[in-house]
Amino acid sequence: MVSLCLNSLPLPPPSSCPKKLTETSSSFSNGSIGTALKPIVVNGNPPTFVSAPGRRIVAVGDLHGDLDQARYALEMAGVLSSDGQDLWTGEDAVLVQLGDVLDRGDDEIAILSLLRSLGIQAKAKGGAVFQVNGNHETMNVEGDFRYVESGAFDECADFLEYLNDYEYDWDEAFVRWCGVSRIWKDERKMSRNHWGPWNLVKRQKGVIARSVLFRPGGPLACELARHAVALKVNDWIFCHGGLLPHHVAYGIEKMNKEVSQWMRGLIEEDTNRNMPFIATKGYDSVVWNRLYSRDISDLADYQINQINAILQETLQALGAKAMVVGHTPQFSGANCEYNCSIWRIDVGMSSGVLNSRPEVLEIRDDKARVIRSKRNRFSELQMVDYL
């Protein structure tokens, strides 16, 4: 029986997180010449309240490790070049990705890398990229790998080996990974022996690598710690599952900070198992809540009224116009309910979920519309407007 220990893989240095992991800048200047837009101002660490005057906002739902579909969605949103160079084309726009980048697909780290790269490019143009963590991000930091694909374990092993080549210069290595991950994947496929995916040693190596990367204080856990679980941009709230009144009463900035500290491994040893329950565990937590995503055709009138009352109480407490959520695939496509106070934009685009055509939400001048493709290729886009 072959076994591996942590010493069989290159490990990060003993410090808890890569030194350059957190950006401390609180504003993003407009890089365009001749425009009068005010800079984007970010409050909270991780970001919680964002003022982005006059910006076009685009929101993208669950991606689940499907890099090709993620690129298609970002191209549709007008923020990613279509030439394969992974260049930001959104100028001073704000992109928000609603979590669940992880699980069910093979290219999770590559997507995280792409979003980080786009964030750096966007900032130089006066725009910004934000992510919120979903339930699959918190599950992986907790060590729950039940939805991890074989190829994702392989990507973790490749990425950890790749990091060693950079001597753990995290920022440079992480941003570059999206561009080189395909090469590593192709080389791995070419060198695969006749045992293929059943190779026990290879599988153990991938599981150990994932544990090293995603455990609290690990490099990728610290990367996820940069992201909120609830984010307010102008008058819009973005979260994975849904905010409830007791979340707001607790304090969304407090929640974001506690989840971030847990992911960074900064919680005291004797409480390390006590995850921030209100945000990450339970059916009514921020990342698991499905209350607003239920099909209202299955609900009685009194239930619809109750849910709407809860939603309106939450929005009023936050001073927000509407909430945008992912988490629950919408078989009819991205849509809104309760007088468009809630937008549900997880369309199951990943090949590991529904493999549906990508759709994105665009918010411009405080009005929202869905951008969706008429065809499998996205040469033609359809705009669906809502009041």
N, C-alpha and C positions, 0 to 999 in steps of 0.2 A: 504494500500500500504506500503510495507516494504521498508525502505531505509537504507543505510549505509553511514557513513562518514569515513574519513581517520582515525579517532580516534578508529574505530572499529577493526583496524588491527595494529599489532606491526610495528612501524616506525623506520627508521634508525635514528641515532643521528643527531643533527642539522648540523654538519659539512658537507661540500659539497660532499666529496668522502671518501671512506675507506682509512685510512692512509697508508696502505701497498700496495696500488693498483699498483703503478708504479715501475717497476724494473729499476734501474739506471745503472746497469752493462753494459759496452760497449763491452765486449768480452766474448767469451765462450771458455774455454780451452778444449783441447782434453783430455778426460778422459782415453783413451786407452793407454796401455803401449807399448812402442816399435814402435810407429808410429811417422812420421815426419811431420804430417799435422800442418799447422799454425792455430792459433786460429781464430774463427769467430769474426769479428769486426763489430759492429753495430753503425751506425751514425744516429742521429735524434731521436727526442722524440715526437711522436711515431717513431718507426724504419722506416727509409726511404731508406738508402743505406747500404747494407750488403755485406761484403767481406767474402766469405766462400770458401777459396782455397781447391781444391781437393775433395769437398764434393759431394756426390750424393744428388740431389734435387728431391723431389717428390711433385707434386701439385695435390690437390683434389678440385673439383668444388663444386657447390651448394649442400647443405645438407638438408635444409628445414625441420628441426625438426625430422628427421627420424634417431633415434639412431642406430637401427639395420643396416641399410644400411651404415651409417657412419662408424660403426665398420668394416663391410665387406670391405669397400673401404680402410680403414687404414690397415687392415690385408693384403689385396692385395698389398698395397704399401710397405709392409715389415717393418712397423713401430709400429704395435700393436700386442701384443700377442694374440693367438687364444684360450687361456685357460680361458677367462672370467675375468682375473685378471687386465686387462687394463694396461699392462706393456709396456713400450717403448722397441722396439726390433730393432730400426733403427740405433743403435750405433751412429756414428758421422754424420748421414744424416741430411738434412734440409727439413722440411715439411712446405709447404705453403698451407693454405686453403683460397679459393678465395671469401669468403663471402656468404651471404644468408644462414646463419645457422638458421635464424629466419623465422617464418610464415609457414603455410601449414602443420605443423606437431606438435606432442604433446610433444616432448622431447628436446626442444631448449636449455634450461638451462643446461640440462645434457650433451649435446654435447659441449657447451662452457666450462663446467667443465672438461670434458674429455680432450679437447685440452689444457687447462691450465695445467692439471696434466701431460700430455705427454711433455709439454714444460719444466716443472721443471725436469722431468726425463732425457729428451734429453740433457739439459744443462750440467748435471752431466757426460754425456758420450761424451761431445764435439760436440754434435749436437744442433739443435734448431728447434723450432716451431714458425711460424709466421702466423698471420691471416690478411686479409684485409677486410674492411667493405664493404658490398654491399648495394643495394638500400633498402632491407628489414630491415637492421639494422638502417639506417638513418630514414626510415619511422616510426619505432617504437619509436625512441627517439623523433621524432616530434609529437608522439601521434596518429599516423595513424595505427589503429588496424584492418583494414578491412579484412586482410588476416589471422588473428589469429584464430586458431582452438579452439574448446571448451576445449580440453584436455590441451592446452597450457595455457589457463587462469587458469585451475585447478593447473597446475604445478607452476604457479606464486604464487598462494595462499599458496600452500604447502611450496614453497621455502621461502617465507617471514616468515611463521611460524617457519620453520626450522632455519632460521637465528636468530630468537629471542632466540632459545635454545643455540646458540653459543655466545650470547651477542655481536653479530656483530664483532667477530674475523673473518674478511672477508676472508683472505687467506686460513685458515684452513677449514672454512665452505664451501667455494666455491669449493675447490679442492675435498672435500669429497662428494659433492652432487651427482656426477655421480654414485658413489657406493651405495648410499642409496635411490636414487630417485625412483627406482623400488619398493622398500618396501613401500614408501609413496603412490605411485600410487595404489598398490594392497590393502593397507589398506583403501584408499579412496573409491575404488570400492566396498569393502565389507561393508562399512558403508553407502553407498548411499541408500537413502530412495526411496519410490515408485515414487517420482517425477523425480528421475534420473536427466538427464542433463537439465530438464526444471525448476529445482529449482531456483527461482528468487534470493533468498538470496545468494546461492552459486555462481551464475553467477556474481552478483554485487561484491561479495568479490574478485573474480578472476580479474575482470576489474580494481577494485581499486588497487589490489596488483600489477598488471602489470603497472599501471600508476605510482605507487610509485617506482617501480624498474627501469623503463626505462626513466622516465622524466630526462631532463638534470640535472646532479648532483646526480641522483639516483644511487644505487649500481651497477646495470647492465649497465646503461649508462656509468658509469665510467670504467667499465670493457671493454666495447667496445671502449672507448676512448684510450685504450692502443694500439689499432691497427691502421694501416695506411689505406688510401684509395688507395695509390699507393706505391709499394715497388719494389726496384731494388736489386736483388740478383745476384752478379757477373755481367754477361752481359745480364741478363734476367729481363724483367719488368713484374710484376704481378699486376693486378687490376681487378675489378669486371666487368665493362662494357667496358672500353677502354679509353686510353689517346689520346688526340689530340694535335696538335702543340700549341694551345693557353693555354692548361693546363701546358705544359712544360715551356712556356714563363712566365706564372704566378709564377711558382716555385712549384714543387711537395712537397718539404719539408714545404713550407709555407702553402700549401693546407692541408697537413696532420695535421699540428699544429692547424690551424683554426678549422678544423672539431673536433679535440680532445678537444679544449677549449670549443667549443659549447656543446659537449656531457657532459663535466664536469660541465657545468653550470657556466662557468667563463666569459661569455660574459656579458657586461653591460646590466642592466635591460631593458633600452630603445631600445636596439638592439637585444634582446633575440629572437625575431621572425625572424630576418634576418639570416637564416641559411647560411652557406658557399655555395652560389649558384653554383659557378663554379664546385664544387665537387659533390654536392648532389641533385641539382634540375635542371630540364630541360632535354630535350631529348639528349643534347650533353654534359651533365655532366659526370664525371668519372664513377659514379655508374649506370647511366641509358643508356649510349651510346651503341647502337647496330650496329654501322656502319660496324665494322669488322666482325660481326657475321652473316651477311646476306648471304643467299644462292647465290653464284655467278652465278648459272644457271638462276636465275631470272634477272640478270643484263646485260646491254649492254656492249660492249667492252669499250666504252669511260668511263662508270661508274666504271668498274673494274680498269681501268688505273688511274682514279681520286682517288679512294680509296687507291690504292697501293701507289700513290704519297704522300698522306696524311700520311699513315702509315710509309713510309720510312723517311719522314721529321721528324716525331715524334721520331722514333728510332735513327736517326742520331743526333738529338738534345740531346738525353739522353745518347748517346754513348752505345747503346744497340744492341744486335743481334736480339732479337725477343721479342714479347709480348705474355703473357698468360692471357686469359680472361675466365670468366664464364658468368652468367646472362641469356644467350639465349640458351635454350635446343637444343642440336644437335641430331636430330632424327637418323642420321646415325652413331652416336657415336663421341667420341673425334676425332678431325681432325685439319689439318693445311691448310692454304691458303696463297696466295701471296708469293710463294717460301718459304713457311714455316716461314714467318716472323710473322705470327699470329697463335696462337694455341687456339682453342675453346674447352673447356673441361667440360662445363656443359652438362651432359647427362640426366638430369632430373631423377636422381636416387631415389629421395624421393617418397614414396608411395603417397604423396600429389601432385605430379607433374606427372611424367610418369611411376614411379615405374620400371624404367629400370635397367638393370644390371650395377653395378658400374664400372667405368673406372677411371684410374689415369694416370697422365703424369709423366714419369721419365726422368730426365736430368742427364746425366753422361758424363763427359769429353766433355761438351758443345754440346752433341748430344741428341736429344729427341726421345722418343718412348712412345707409349701408351701401358699400361698394362690393358688388359681386360679379362674377363672370357669367356670361351666357354660354360659354363653351368650355371644354376641358382645358384648352389653351387660353391664355388670358389676353388675347389680342383685342377682344371686345369686352368692355366693362359696362355693367348696368348700374345706374344709380337709383336707389330706392329711397324716396324722400318721406320723412315723417314730420308731423308738426312738432 
